[in-house]
Amino acid sequence: MTMLSRRDPRTLFPELFDWLEAPFTGLRFATTQPIRLEDFMREGRYVLRAELPGVDPDRDVEVTVDDGVLTIHAERRQETTEGHRSEFRYGSFTRSVTLPPGSDPADIKATYDKGILEVSVKCAPEQETGKRIAIEKKS
């Protein structure tokens, strides 16, 4: 199965634009709350944090990287049984982000603590891409 991923530049309000672009797609679990993501740079690492409460990271979360794209896939299943009645709630979430230039896919760490998944990737320091040209004065 092939997954589509966006390779757009970062925007100021990514959650708002994602919601407007596809308000009824798999961006939500069985609740009415969207999954919150945030990303930032910390100590030379690109960090992506996702709120994923109520999931078992060993069984329900998969983090992959392929060709510079980091993908998080999570699935939540909940069953409640009371007497002769049972309820099932389930949902899945997949999000792909393009890693910044200079990211090292061999140095990725993922941790899960108190409902927060944090994935960090080592990034090479940004190097100057341009060169300043000296201007000569002619008399």
PyMOL commands that set and color helices and strands:
alter all, ss='L'
color gray80, all
select helices_A, chain A and resi 14-21+57-60
alter helices_A, ss='H'
color red, helices_A
select strands_A, chain A and resi 37-42+45-51+61-66+69-82+85-98+103-113+116-123
alter strands_A, ss='S'
color yellow, strands_A
deselect
rebuild
show_as cartoon
